[in-house]
Amino acid sequence: PDQSPSRWVINFFDWALAKAETYAEPMAIVREKVYPVRAAVNRDAHRKYWWHYGDKRPALYEVIASFDRVLVCPQTTKHLSFVYVPNGWVYAHKTIVFALAGAHEYASLQSSFQEAWARKYCSTLETRLSYTPSTAFETFPFPVVNNSEMLGQVGERYHTHRQQIMLNR
């Protein structure tokens, strides 16, 4: 992975300034690059807590705190695909994070039924799908599954298989 500082995310969570300052090198970067921008913004929280990551979404992180991995998909995409990523990342604002633990839910979301549903009910950006949870996820008629364990096994196998294909290529 790229180890250059321009690819790092510095996240002091909700720490007090004194605690953040115990990390001298990251704080020097934040003081140089973030503070001047935050000092000029209108949002009080961004000016007052200039060393905090911009929009923290504490409710999301609280909900997924016990998860080993989370299911995500891009908001704007040519090909709708869901993937599990390790929990603990800082998720970009164009990444939709699902608080779902079951592989059976992954299998339903990755299905051609969800793809067709999303293409029918979501908007587009140019030629790409603009996935919106309120129209594609919350309204999706998830199947009533008597054996979610079996569907979960299918989902896990598919996710693993697709991941291996991507790694091989």
C-alpha positions in Angstrom: 0.0 0.0 0.0 1.0 3.6 -0.6 2.7 4.8 2.6 3.1 8.5 1.5 1.6 11.0 4.0 -0.8 12.3 1.4 -2.7 9.0 1.5 -3.1 8.9 5.3 -6.2 9.8 7.3 -5.5 11.5 10.6 -8.5 10.9 12.9 -8.4 12.2 16.4 -12.0 11.1 17.0 -13.6 13.2 19.7 -10.3 13.7 21.6 -9.5 16.8 23.6 -6.8 19.0 21.9 -4.3 18.2 24.7 -4.6 14.4 23.9 -4.3 15.0 20.2 -1.2 17.1 20.8 0.6 14.1 22.3 0.9 12.9 18.7 3.4 15.6 17.5 3.9 14.6 13.9 0.2 14.1 12.9 -0.7 17.2 14.8 1.9 19.2 12.9 0.3 18.1 9.7 -3.2 19.0 10.9 -2.0 22.4 12.2 -0.4 23.2 8.8 -3.0 21.8 6.5 -6.3 21.7 8.3 -6.3 24.6 10.8 -6.1 27.4 8.2 -9.1 26.0 6.3 -11.1 25.3 9.5 -10.5 28.8 10.9 -12.3 30.3 7.9 -15.4 28.0 7.7 -18.9 28.9 8.9 -19.6 25.7 10.8 -19.0 26.4 14.5 -18.1 22.8 15.2 -15.4 22.8 12.5 -13.9 26.0 13.7 -14.1 25.1 17.4 -12.8 21.5 17.0 -10.5 22.1 14.1 -8.3 19.0 14.9 -11.3 16.6 14.7 -12.1 14.7 11.5 -14.7 16.7 9.6 -17.9 14.8 9.8 -17.4 12.0 12.3 -20.9 10.3 12.2 -20.7 9.1 15.8 -24.0 7.3 15.6 -22.8 5.2 12.7 -19.6 4.2 14.5 -21.6 3.4 17.7 -23.9 1.1 15.8 -21.0 -0.8 14.0 -18.7 -0.8 17.0 -19.1 -4.6 17.7 -18.8 -5.6 14.0 -15.6 -7.2 12.7 -16.5 -6.1 9.2 -19.1 -3.8 7.6 -20.8 -4.0 4.3 -20.3 -1.0 2.0 -21.1 0.1 -1.5 -20.2 3.2 -3.5 -22.9 5.8 -3.8 -22.2 6.5 -7.5 -21.2 3.5 -9.6 -21.4 2.0 -13.0 -21.6 -1.5 -11.5 -23.4 -1.9 -8.2 -21.4 -4.1 -5.9 -21.3 -4.6 -2.2 -18.2 -5.6 -0.3 -17.2 -6.3 3.2 -14.4 -4.2 4.6 -12.7 -4.3 8.0 -14.4 -2.2 10.7 -12.4 0.7 12.0 -11.9 2.5 8.8 -12.8 6.2 8.2 -15.5 5.9 5.6 -15.7 8.5 2.9 -18.9 10.5 2.4 -19.5 8.8 -0.9 -19.4 5.3 0.7 -22.6 3.9 1.9 -22.1 1.8 5.1 -24.6 -0.8 6.1 -25.0 -2.0 9.7 -25.6 -5.5 8.6 -23.8 -8.5 10.1 -25.3 -11.4 8.2 -24.0 -12.8 5.0 -27.6 -13.7 4.0 -28.2 -9.9 3.8 -25.2 -9.5 1.6 -26.5 -12.2 -0.7 -29.8 -10.4 -1.0 -28.2 -7.1 -1.7 -25.7 -8.5 -4.2 -28.5 -10.2 -6.1 -29.8 -9.3 -9.5 -33.1 -8.5 -7.9 -31.5 -5.7 -5.8 -29.6 -4.5 -8.9 -32.9 -4.2 -10.9 -34.6 -2.6 -7.9 -31.9 0.0 -7.5 -31.8 0.8 -11.3 -35.6 1.3 -11.2 -35.9 3.4 -8.1 -32.6 5.3 -7.8 -31.4 8.3 -9.8 -28.4 8.5 -12.0 -25.4 10.7 -12.4 -24.6 10.9 -16.0 -24.7 7.2 -17.0 -24.0 5.9 -13.5 -26.2 4.7 -10.8 -26.6 7.0 -7.8 -27.5 4.5 -5.1 -29.7 5.9 -2.3 -30.5 3.8 0.7 -33.9 5.6 1.1 -35.1 4.4 -2.3 -33.1 1.3 -3.0 -32.4 -0.3 0.4 -35.2 0.7 2.7 -37.9 -0.1 0.1 -36.3 -3.3 -1.1 -38.5 -6.4 -0.4 -35.9 -8.6 1.2 -36.9 -12.2 0.8 -38.5 -14.0 3.7 -35.9 -16.7 4.3 -36.7 -19.8 6.3 -33.1 -20.9 6.1 -31.0 -17.7 6.3 -28.0 -19.9 7.2 -28.0 -21.5 3.8 -28.4 -18.1 2.1 -25.5 -16.8 4.3 -23.3 -19.7 3.2 -24.0 -18.8 -0.5 -23.2 -15.2 0.2 -19.9 -16.0 2.0 -18.9 -18.3 -0.9 -19.7 -15.7 -3.5 -17.9 -12.9 -1.6 -14.8 -15.0 -1.2 -14.9 -16.2 -4.8 -15.3 -12.6 -6.1 -12.5 -11.4 -3.8 -10.2 -14.1 -5.1 -10.9 -13.2 -8.7 -10.1 -9.5 -8.0 -6.8 -10.5 -6.2 -5.8 -12.7 -9.0 -6.3 -10.0 -11.6 
